[in-house]
Amino acid sequence: MARVLLEKDGRIGRVTLNRPEVMNAIDDDLPRELEAAVAAAEADDAIHVIVLSGAGKGFCAGYDLAYYAEATEGAGNAMTQDMPWDPMKDYGFMMRNTRAFMSLWRCRIPVIAKVHGFAVAGGSDIALCADMIVMADTAKIGYMPTRVWGCPTTAMWVYRLGPEKAKRMLFTGDTVDGTEAEAMGLILKSVPEAELDDYVETLAERMAGVPVNQLMMQKLVVNQAIEAMGLNQTQMFATLFDGITRHSPEGLNFKARSETVGWKQAVRERDLGTFDWTDNRPINSPKGRT
């Protein structure tokens, strides 16, 4: 089954993440299929705007931790190397994913991300590469792996929020709902979930009435301002640091914990702050150690 679907609907290209059985989690193939779908939409001169969404209960739950975090040494996936770890092999794999997500940003036509349910961890990387994001009020966005085992490789948080609010999100690993995300300036608009489809359709149809060359010029002008701020260099560091987080002492402890108790429990302990990844033991309270 295709992990990413492309449907042409008049002047709108509909790109859908399509692994609903695992909440559209990212595996080795999804980034490449996303990039291919964006390229196909971009190559069609009749498509003026892309609407990006997720099938099922949410937009994207991030990387498939059942595949990556629970995999034991020798499992053969690029994120879970046999030791000793090769940082450049890791960087090569993750930078290919970063560039695949950034196909949304570098596509010549506008991309609207329509977020329901959740866009978390690597799923937030995908959403934040779109030109604008519309969320349901109750949807959640955040990058919880900044607590351990991750660094957002696209580094879009700082460019959308500025340094202080980006640090607030990345130092805590918290998620925020659509209403707070709009108030922070992270997204364009938050609407009641029942109104999400209609709002995005109205916006996409309005943009679809603009000539493609006009849309392309406006996107290039805005994006070059961000690129001039050093986006490429920032993403290089972020992608390299992501590999380091997964192979630091704390990152290796998280990986071992996931193999022992399953990724769902390990993630719960990480997000609640009930496990000390340095000392590799549970703690009684998220406010302090025992």
N, C-alpha and C positions, 0 to 999 in steps of 0.2 A: 504494500500500500504506500502511495506517495506520502511523504512526510510534509510536503508543502504543495498546496493546490493553487492554480492560477485560473481565474475565470474572467473573461472579457464581458463587460456589461455596458454596451455603448462606449462612452468615453472614459469609463471607470474600469480600472484593472483591480480585481479583488484577489488579494494574496492571503491565503489562510494557512496558518500553522495547523498541521493535521495529525497529531498524535493524541487524540482526546483520551485514550485509555490510560495514558500516563501524564495527563495534564499538559500536553504539548512539550514535554521535557526534551531537552537538547541532547542528542546523541552525536556520533561521529558524522552522520549524514545530513541531519537537518540544516546546518549552516550552509552546506553546499547546495542543497535544494532550494533554500531561500534565495541565495545569490542567483541561481539559475532562473528562478521565477521572476525576480526583479529585472534581470537582464532581458528576459523575454517580453515583459511588459514595456520596458523602456524601448525595445526595438520596434514596437508596434506604434507607428505614427498616429494611429487613431486613438490611442490611450493618452489622456491628459492628466490623470491623477490616479494614484494607487491608494486603496484602502487596505490596510493590514490588520488582520484580526486572528483570533484563535478559536479553534473548534472546541465544542464541549463546555466544561464548567469554567474555564478561565483562559486568559491570553497565553501565558507560559509560566511554568513553575521553575524555570531555570534548568541547570544541567541535570541529567538523569543520574541521580546518586545511587540508585540500585545498580546501575551499570558501571559507574566510576568509583564511588566511595566504598561500596561493599566488595568490589572486585579484589581478589587477593593477588599477591605478587605473581607475575607471570601470566596474568589474565589476557594480556595481549592488546589492551586498548592504550591509546597514545597518552592519556592522562595518568595512567597507572603503570609507570615504568618499573621494570626490574631494577633493583638497586645495584650499583650506585646510580643515582639520578643524573641524567644528562640535561642540564638546563637549556641548552640550545635546541635539543630535540623537542623539549617541552615548549619552548618559545616558538619554534616553527609551527607546531600544531595549533597552539592558542592564537598566534597571530593570523593564521589562515582563518580561524573562526572570527576574530576581530574584523578582519577585512571583509568577510562575508556579511557580517552584521552591518558594516559601514556601507555596503552596497545600497542600503536604503538612503543613507546620507548623500552619497555621491551620485545616485540616480539623477538623471537630468529633469525628471518630473517630480512634483510634490508627492509626499507620502504622508498619509494620516494614519496613525495607530489608533485603533479602537479597542480600548481595554475594558474587559469585564472580568470579574472574579479576582484575578491577581496577575501582576507582571513583576515577578520577584527574582532575585539573584540574576542568573544569566538572562532570564526573561526581561528584566528591566534594561539590561544592555541592549536587547533588540528594540524594545519600545523607544528608548531614548535616542536611538539612531534615526528615528523617523523625524520628519520636519515639524510635525505637531502631534500632540497626543490629546485625545478626548477619552475621559474615564467615566465610568459609572461612579456615583457618589460612594458606594459601598465597596468598590474595588480597592485592592491593596497594591502598593508599589514599594519596593525597597531592596536593599542588597544585604541580606542577613549574613552571608559568608564573610563580611568584613570583620566579624567577631572571631572567626578562625576559618582557615581553608579557602580564602578567596580575596581577590582584589578586582574590582570591575574593570575589565580590560579596555572597554571603549572610553572610559574616563569622562563620560558625558555629564556626570553629576556637577562638576565644577563649572562647566560651560553654561549649564542651564540655571544653576542656583547661585553662583558666586561662591567664594571660599568659605565663608562662615557657615552658611546653611548646608553646603556640601559636607563640611566636616561634621556638622551635627548628625547627618545621616550616616556617614561612613564610620564615625567613631562609636556609634551605638549599634549599627546594624538594624535599626528600627524600620518598620514599615509604616506608611501613612496611607490613609484612605484618599479617595479622589478629591473630596472637599478640601482636605488639608494640603494635598499636592497642588491644587489650584491656588490656594492662598499663599503657598510658598513661592509660586512662580515656576514650579517644575513642569507643569502641563498647561495646555491652552484652556481647557474647560472641563468641569465636572458637572454631570447631569444625573438626574434620577435614572436608575437602570432601565426603567420602562421607556425612557426617552432617548436612550443612547443611540439606537439605530437611526431614528429619525433625525437627530441632530447631526450625526456624521453624514447621512445621506444629503441633507440640505447643504452642508458645507462642501462636500465633494462635488455636488452638482453645480454649485456656484463657481467653484474653481474650474470645473470642466468646461465652462463657457469661455474661458480665456485661451487664446492661441498658445500652442505648446512653446513657441519660441519666446513669448513673453514670460511664461512661467519659468522657463529655463534660465533666462537672464536674471530674473528676480532671485531665484534660488542661488545662482552662482554668486551674486553680489553679497547676499547675506552670509553664505557659507564661507566665502573667502575671508571674511572678517574673523571668523572663528579659526580657520586654518592658519591665519597669520599670527594668531596667539600661541602657536606651537602645538597644535592638536596632534600632529604626527609624532612628535617627540614625547609628548605626554602619554600617548597610547603605547609607545615602545616601552617606557618605564613601567606602566601599569600592567602590561602583558607579561613582562619579565617578572615583576613582583608577584603576579598571580601564581606563577610557578613556584616561587620561593615560599609563598604562604602554605602551599600544599606539601612542602618538603622541609619546613621548619620543624623543630622538636614538637611544637604544639600541633602543627598540621599533621605530622605523622601519628601523634596520639589520637587526633580526631579520626584519622583513617583507620587506625587499629580498633578504636571504639566502634566505628561503623561496622567493621567486619565482625565484631564480637556480639553486639546487641542489635544490629540493624541500623540503617541510616536514619529511619524515622525517629528512633529514640535518641540517637546521637545529635540529630538536628534539634530536637526538642530541648535537650540539655544545653546545647550551644545557645539557642535563642532565649531561653529563660535565664541563662547564667548560673545554672546549677551544677556545672562541672568545671573543675580547674584543669585546663589543658596543659599547664606547665607542670603541675605536680601529678597530673594524670589520675585524679580521684574526684569523686563527687564532693560537693560542698553543701552544707545545710541550707544556706540562704543565698540568693543572688546578690545580697548586699555585702557579703563578706565570707571569709573562709572560716572553717571550724578550727 
